Amino acid sequence: FVIQEWCLEKGIPFEGVPVGTLKKFWTGKGNANKEAMIAAAQQRGFTPVSDNEADALAGWHWLMAQQPQQVISEAAE
């Protein structure tokens, strides 16, 4: 809820994404475990310190794959 509140305060649009969607996008399996999420991040050149960080990276990459121009223009505002 912290991220949702921050987005509302800043006027940034947000949407929920099912965890299985991110896992499938990132690893190819909708039920990937924590270790698989970390391994997928490492295969992409990242060094996440936790599965939460790997999940955040997956979310960012998923978003960029969906709407890259919108993300870039909103970040520049």
C-alpha positions as CSV (number, residue, x, y, z in Angstrom):
1,F,0.0,0.0,0.0
2,V,2.9,2.4,0.4
3,I,3.7,2.4,-3.3
4,Q,0.0,2.9,-4.1
5,E,-0.2,5.9,-1.7
6,W,3.0,7.4,-3.2
7,C,1.7,7.0,-6.7
8,L,-1.6,8.7,-5.7
9,E,0.3,11.6,-4.0
10,K,2.4,12.1,-7.2
11,G,-0.4,11.6,-9.6
12,I,1.3,8.6,-11.2
13,P,-0.9,5.9,-12.6
14,F,-0.5,2.4,-11.3
15,E,-2.0,-1.0,-11.8
16,G,-1.8,-4.3,-10.0
17,V,-0.1,-7.2,-11.8
18,P,-0.7,-10.8,-10.6
19,V,2.4,-12.4,-9.2
20,G,2.1,-15.3,-11.5
21,T,2.2,-13.0,-14.5
22,L,5.5,-11.5,-13.4
23,K,7.0,-14.9,-12.6
24,K,6.0,-16.3,-16.0
25,F,7.4,-13.2,-17.8
26,W,10.6,-13.4,-15.8
27,T,11.3,-17.1,-15.7
28,G,8.8,-18.8,-18.1
29,K,7.0,-20.4,-15.1
30,G,4.0,-18.8,-13.4
31,N,4.8,-20.7,-10.2
32,A,8.6,-20.0,-10.1
33,N,10.1,-20.1,-6.6
34,K,12.3,-17.4,-5.0
35,E,15.5,-19.0,-6.1
36,A,14.3,-19.1,-9.7
37,M,13.4,-15.4,-9.6
38,I,16.8,-14.5,-8.3
39,A,18.5,-16.8,-10.9
40,A,16.6,-15.1,-13.7
41,A,17.7,-11.7,-12.4
42,Q,21.3,-12.9,-12.3
43,Q,21.1,-14.3,-15.8
44,R,20.2,-10.8,-16.9
45,G,23.3,-9.3,-15.3
46,F,21.7,-8.1,-12.0
47,T,22.9,-9.0,-8.5
48,P,19.8,-8.9,-6.3
49,V,20.3,-9.1,-2.6
50,S,16.9,-10.7,-2.0
51,D,14.0,-12.3,-3.8
52,N,12.1,-9.0,-3.2
53,E,14.7,-7.2,-5.2
54,A,14.5,-9.8,-8.0
55,D,10.7,-9.4,-8.0
56,A,11.0,-5.6,-8.3
57,L,13.4,-6.0,-11.2
58,A,10.9,-8.4,-12.9
59,G,8.1,-5.9,-12.3
60,W,10.1,-3.0,-13.9
61,H,11.1,-5.1,-16.9
62,W,7.5,-6.3,-17.4
63,L,6.3,-2.8,-17.3
64,M,8.9,-1.6,-19.8
65,A,7.9,-4.5,-22.1
66,Q,4.3,-3.5,-21.9
67,Q,4.4,0.3,-22.3
68,P,8.0,1.6,-22.7
69,Q,7.2,5.0,-24.2
70,Q,4.6,5.8,-21.5
71,V,7.0,4.8,-18.7
72,I,9.8,6.9,-20.1
73,S,7.6,10.0,-20.7
74,E,6.0,9.8,-17.2
75,A,9.4,9.4,-15.5
76,A,10.6,12.5,-17.3
77,E,7.8,14.6,-15.9
